[in-house]
Amino acid sequence: MRYFSTFAGVFFVSFLVACSDPDISIHESSEKSERSIKTKNCTQEKPCVFEGNIKFWVDTDKPQPETPFKVYFASQAPMDISNAHLEGVSMYMGKIPVMFVEQREGLWQSEVMVGSCNLSEMEWTLNLYDSNRHRLGFSPSVFTYQ
């Protein structure tokens, strides 16, 4: 008799799982869709501000891998940026050179493109160097989303 009740219990649970609403599963998996991703990037509306009132932002809140996007720096004090590169934090993918051009006094811009990996969110750090090859005292992060 005990085997029959165990069998009936397993059958009942299996029946409930098999007959559950499939929309629930679809809804739960869609919670990680592109619309629900909260970006961690600094944007022009909400730039990251570093010591010396240096502002940093990207032109889009959700940059995509293998798609060009722009990064900006703004400073009221003169900046000496002679060399820069992006480096993966979430996954090391080498060093991607970044060439900044001064658009007008105090505003620097570069167009960059990063590689794609298997992560849905990838963090990159921007390393900046002056003309004496000294690393500048801040390294902003850029996040890309697949």
VEXNU-674576 format. One record per residue (C-alpha): x, y, z; residue in one letter. Coordinates in nm, 2 decimals, decimal comma, m for minus. Example, Ala and Ser with C-alpha at 12.3 -4.5 7.8 and 13.67 -1.06 7.14 Angstrom:
x:y:z:rest
1,23:m0,45:0,78:A .
1,37:m0,11:0,71:S .
// end
This chain:
x:y:z:rest
0,00:0,00:0,00:M .
0,29:0,24:0,08:R .
0,43:0,19:m0,27:Y .
0,09:0,28:m0,42:F .
0,07:0,61:m0,23:S .
0,43:0,70:m0,32:T .
0,36:0,63:m0,69:F .
0,04:0,83:m0,67:A .
0,22:1,12:m0,51:G .
0,50:1,12:m0,77:V .
0,24:1,09:m1,05:F .
0,04:1,38:m0,90:F .
0,34:1,61:m0,88:V .
0,46:1,52:m1,23:S .
0,11:1,59:m1,36:F .
0,10:1,93:m1,19:L .
0,44:2,03:m1,33:V .
0,36:1,90:m1,68:A .
0,02:2,09:m1,69:C .
0,15:2,42:m1,55:S .
0,11:2,73:m1,75:D .
0,40:2,76:m1,99:P .
0,36:3,14:m2,00:D .
0,50:3,16:m1,65:I .
0,83:3,01:m1,77:S .
0,85:3,25:m2,07:I .
0,78:3,54:m1,84:H .
1,05:3,44:m1,60:E .
1,31:3,40:m1,87:S .
1,22:3,73:m2,02:S .
1,31:3,92:m1,70:E .
1,66:3,92:m1,83:K .
1,56:4,06:m2,17:S .
1,72:4,38:m2,30:E .
1,44:4,60:m2,18:R .
1,49:4,49:m1,82:S .
1,87:4,55:m1,81:I .
1,96:4,84:m1,59:K .
2,27:5,00:m1,73:T .
2,57:5,09:m1,52:K .
2,72:5,32:m1,77:N .
2,78:5,69:m1,73:C .
2,58:5,89:m1,98:T .
2,58:6,26:m2,09:Q .
2,28:6,31:m1,87:E .
2,45:6,14:m1,57:K .
2,83:6,16:m1,63:P .
3,08:6,00:m1,38:C .
3,27:6,28:m1,21:V .
3,63:6,22:m1,10:F .
3,88:6,42:m0,89:E .
3,95:6,75:m1,05:G .
3,59:6,77:m1,18:N .
3,67:6,55:m1,48:I .
3,36:6,41:m1,64:K .
3,33:6,08:m1,83:F .
3,04:5,93:m2,03:W .
2,95:5,71:m2,32:V .
2,71:5,82:m2,60:D .
2,47:5,53:m2,54:T .
2,36:5,37:m2,22:D .
2,37:5,01:m2,35:K .
2,67:4,98:m2,59:P .
2,68:4,66:m2,79:Q .
2,99:4,45:m2,86:P .
3,12:4,47:m3,22:E .
2,93:4,80:m3,27:T .
3,11:5,14:m3,25:P .
3,02:5,38:m2,97:F .
3,18:5,70:m2,85:K .
3,34:5,78:m2,51:V .
3,39:6,13:m2,38:Y .
3,60:6,32:m2,12:F .
3,53:6,68:m2,02:A .
3,76:6,89:m1,80:S .
3,80:7,26:m1,73:Q .
4,16:7,21:m1,65:A .
4,40:7,10:m1,94:P .
4,43:6,73:m1,98:M .
4,73:6,54:m2,12:D .
4,60:6,22:m2,28:I .
4,85:6,06:m2,51:S .
4,77:5,69:m2,48:N .
4,47:5,49:m2,37:A .
4,33:5,14:m2,40:H .
4,03:4,94:m2,29:L .
4,09:4,62:m2,10:E .
3,83:4,35:m2,01:G .
3,75:4,31:m1,64:V .
3,49:4,04:m1,66:S .
3,70:3,85:m1,90:M .
4,05:3,94:m2,03:Y .
4,03:4,00:m2,40:M .
4,35:4,18:m2,46:G .
4,41:4,56:m2,48:K .
4,20:4,76:m2,73:I .
4,38:5,09:m2,82:P .
4,17:5,40:m2,78:V .
4,27:5,72:m2,96:M .
4,12:6,04:m2,80:F .
4,09:6,35:m3,01:V .
4,03:6,69:m2,84:E .
3,71:6,82:m3,00:Q .
3,73:7,16:m2,84:R .
3,91:7,29:m2,54:E .
3,84:7,06:m2,25:G .
3,63:6,80:m2,45:L .
3,79:6,47:m2,56:W .
3,62:6,21:m2,77:Q .
3,70:5,87:m2,91:S .
3,51:5,61:m3,11:E .
3,57:5,26:m2,98:V .
3,45:4,91:m3,05:M .
3,50:4,60:m2,83:V .
3,48:4,23:m2,90:G .
3,20:4,00:m2,82:S .
3,22:3,73:m2,56:C .
2,98:3,48:m2,41:N .
2,88:3,71:m2,12:L .
2,55:3,90:m2,13:S .
2,72:4,19:m1,95:E .
3,09:4,27:m1,99:M .
3,28:4,53:m1,79:E .
3,58:4,71:m1,95:W .
3,81:4,95:m1,78:T .
3,97:5,24:m1,96:L .
4,33:5,30:m1,87:N .
4,47:5,65:m1,96:L .
4,83:5,76:m1,98:Y .
4,99:6,11:m2,02:D .
5,28:6,20:m2,25:S .
5,53:6,08:m1,98:N .
5,37:5,74:m1,99:R .
5,23:5,78:m1,64:H .
4,89:5,63:m1,58:R .
4,63:5,89:m1,49:L .
4,47:5,86:m1,15:G .
4,13:5,73:m1,26:F .
4,01:5,44:m1,47:S .
3,64:5,46:m1,56:P .
3,44:5,15:m1,65:S .
3,23:5,08:m1,96:V .
2,97:4,81:m1,97:F .
2,86:4,64:m2,29:T .
2,55:4,43:m2,32:Y .
2,46:4,14:m2,56:Q .
// end
